[in-house]
């Protein structure tokens, strides 16, 4: 962390151009962290801006609107340094990731997902804290290390990120609340954050959840309940729904024109008690299907090429191996 803060501080003093960039379909944690860090770097003299790849989630759009903030979508890569936040690999940046592979930018990675060795080799500086419940919990100490103050708007955006990534504190850790306290002291508006995070009722999502339940396959693996289902959208929401309903592990997949996607969720304490790591599982599975994957121990996804039935078979086999290895 100190090494990254020193590197960025020196770049700011030279007035360098710094782009703080996050993944496609950016959530409040990614967007808030990007804007907060870009603002801190700008305070230090850098020509800094924040951007996202391809699109924003509905929740992120609502938060930005609530706090009168904007962020560039698919910004030009005319920067000296690109800082990737909440983004474990270039594949999560779509076309921007492909462009970054062939440009001479200095890349800095600050993330809280499972480390990706290819990114570690590519980056000039690489910092990952997989135990952090949200990206915001890493960005705030980095801003502190830079010696700048968090504005009221940035504090609210970071708080929104924490609320989002911890499922309104259900997945929070001890240090999460220390960070939240610091953000509130800096002026974060918790009530406005909660109001902005309320999503309107989505009929298409309701229909998708019912379809996921209708297509549910229940597998009993070493006394654990493992669920698989198929949807063309809202896969992550459906997987999370199944865990709330009582599944120990849930995987929901989709297939369209030879492209497959899997989203997995696990009960909160299951990874620690069994050694199951969905991020590692999805990463390894993606490699077999010429794709990319990763995430956290209890929440991860992958995309690739092939047949969903084959991906399902291999995912269930990998889950079975992981659960039985600790029995």
N, C-alpha and C positions, 0 to 999 in steps of 0.2 A: 504493500500500500504506500509506504513512504517513498519507495523508488518511483512509483507512478506519479505521485504528487510532485516530486522534485522534477521529473521529466516534463510534466505538463506546465508547471510553474515557469520553468526556463523557456518553454515554447511560447508561453503567454508574454513573457518579457520581450521576446523577439517579435512579438506581434504576428505570430504565425496563424495560418488559417486552420481551424480545428472543426471537424464535423463529428458530432456525437450522434451515432446511428443505432437504431434498434430494429428488431425483426418485423416481418410482415404480420398483418392482423394484430397490430400492437395493442396490448392491454394497458390498463392504467399504470401498472408498475413500470413497464418499459417506457411509456411516454413520459410519465412524471420524472423518472430517473434521468432520461435524456435531457429534458428541458431544464431540470434543476442543475445538472452538471454543466450544461452549456452556459447557463446564466452565471455560474460561479467563474468559469473560465473567461467569460466576457468581462467580468469585474476586474480580472487580473490583466486585461489588455489584449487578450486574444481576439481574433476575428472568428468568433465561435457561433455555431448555429446547431440546432437539433433537427433530426429528420427520422422518418420511418420508411421502411420498404413497403411498397405496394398499397397498403391500406391500414385503416384503424378499426379496432373493435367498436361496437356500439357503446360499450361502457366507457371506453377512452374518449370517444367523441362527446359523450355527455359530461364527463369531467372537465374537458377542455372548455366546453361551452359555459359551464357553471362558473369557471374562474377566468373567463374571457382570455383564454390562451389559444395559440395556434402552433402548429408544427408542420414542417414541410414534408410532403409525401414524395418519395423518389427524388430526393434532392440531387443536384449535380455533384459529382465527386471532385470538385475543384478545390480540394483542401490539401494541406501539407500532412496533416495527421488525421486519421480516422479512429475514433474511440468507439468500440462496440460495447453496448451495455445490454444486459439481459438477453444476449445473443451468443449461443454456444458455438455456432459454425456459420460459415458463409452461405451455406445452403438455405439458411433461414432468412436470407436477404433477397432471394429470388434473382432477378436480373442484375441488381446492384452487386450481389455477391459474385456473380460471374465477372463483372467488370473489375471488381476489386482484385480478383486473382491475377489480372493482367496489367495492373497499374502499380506504380512505384510508391504508393503511400506507405507511411509508417503506421502500422496498425497496433493499437492498444486494446486489450480485452479486459473488461471488468464484468464478471458474471457470477451467477450463483447456481448454475446447472452443473451436471456431471462434466468433468473436464474432457475435452476433445483433443487428442494428441496432435492431429493435423493443424489445429488452430494454435496450439502451443508453439509449434515449429514456425508457423507463419508470422506470428505476432512479434513485435519488438519487445513489448512488455505484456505479461500475461498474469492476471490475478483472478482466481476463482475461489469462492467460499461456498461450497455446496451445502454447508450446514445453515446458511442464512435463509430465513423464511421468505425473504423478498429481496429484490435488487436494491430497493430503497434503503435497506438496512446496511448496504455496503456503500452506497453513494453518499449518504450523510457523513460518515466518518471520513470519506475521501474529501468532501467539501471542507470539512473541519481541518483536515491535514493541509489543504491548500491555503488555509488562513482567511477564507472569505466567510461572509455571513449568509445565512439562508433567508431569503426574502419570505414574506408572508405567503405569497402566491406559490413559491417553490415548496414551502413547508406543507401547504395544503395538497399539492400535487404528489409529493412523496408520501404523505399520509394516505391518500387515495390508493397509491400503489400497494402500501402495506395492507390496507383493508381488503383490497382485491385479491392479492396473492395468498393471504392467510385465510381466505374464506370468512371474512369478518371475525378474525382472531381465533377461529377454531384450530388453525394450524400454527398459531403463534408460538414462539419460544420465549424463554425468560428475557433475553435481551431485546426482543421485539418491543416490549412495553417501555423499556428505557428509551428507545429511539422515539417511540410515540410521544412520551413525555417531553422529550427535547423538541420535537416538532410542534407540539401544542404551545410550549413556551415561546417558540419562534413565531407564533401567530397562526398556526394551522387552524382552520375552521372545521372542526369535526362534524358539526351539524350539517354544514353545507356539503361536506364530502359524502355523508350518508345519503343526503337527499339526491345528490348527483348520481350515486351508485344504484338508485332504484331504477330498474328497467321496466318499461311498459310491458303489459301482458302480450306475449307473442303467440298468436294462434298457430302459426306454422311450427313453432317449437313444441307446443302442446301436442300437436298431431304426431310430430316426430317421436316424442317420448312414449306415446301410446304404441306407436309402431314398433319401437325398440323393445317394449315390454312384450308385445305380441310375438316377436321373433326370438325371444330369449331362449338360450340354451343353458341349462344348468349342469355343471360338472362338479362332482365331489372328489376333491384331491386331498388325500391325507387329512380327512376331517375338515377341510376348508371348502367353502362354497365359492366356486369360480364360475363367472357368468360370461357368456359371449353373445353378442347380438350384431345385427347389421343395419346400417342406416346410410343414407346418402348425404346427410348433413347433421350437425349437432352431435357428432360422435362423442366429444369430450363431456358434454352435458349429460348424455345418456349414461356414460360410464360412471360419472359421479353420482347420478341418480341411483344406479344399481347398488353402489356402495352404501348410500344412505338407507336403502331398502334392506340391507343386511348382507350383501355379498362381501366376501373377503377380498376378492380380486375381480375386476370387471374389465373386459376388453370389448370395444365396439369398433367395427371396421366398415369400410366402404370400398367399392370398386367401380371405376368408370373409365372406359376406353383403355383398358390395360394398366391404369394407374390405381394403386391401392393405398389405403391409409388406415392405420390402427391407432386408437387412443386407449390408454390403459389407466386405471386408478386402483389403488389398494387401500384397505382399511388403515387408519392412521398408524397404529403400532405394529402392524404386520411386518414391514420391512426390517425393523430393528430386531424383532423376535425370530425371524426366519432367514434373514440374509437375502431375501428377494429384493432386487433393485430393478424397477421397471425401466429406468433410464438406460442402464447397461443392457437390459434385455432388448429394448427397442433399438438401441444402437447396433447390437450384434445382428438382430433380425433384419434391419435395414440393409446391411452390407450384403446379405444373401439375396436381396431383391433389388439390387442396384439403386439403392435410395439412401436416405438420411434419416437419422432418428436420434433420440436422446431425451433428457429431461431429468426429473428427480426420482428418488427411490420410490415414492408413492404416486407419482403422476408423470406420465411420459407419452410420447407418440412417435410414429414413424411414417414415412411415405416411401413408396417404391413402385416397381413395375412387376406385374405378374397377375396371378389369380388369388383372390381373397381366400378361397378355400385352402390353398396351400399355406398362405400366411397364417390363417387361423390354426391350422394343424401344427405348425412349427411354434407358434406363440404358446399354445396350450401345452405342448411338450416341454418347452423351456420353463414355463411356470411350474409344471409338475416336477421337473428336475430340481428347481430351486426350492420348492416347498418340501420335497421329500429328503433333500440333502441335510435338512436340519431336524428331521423327525427322529 
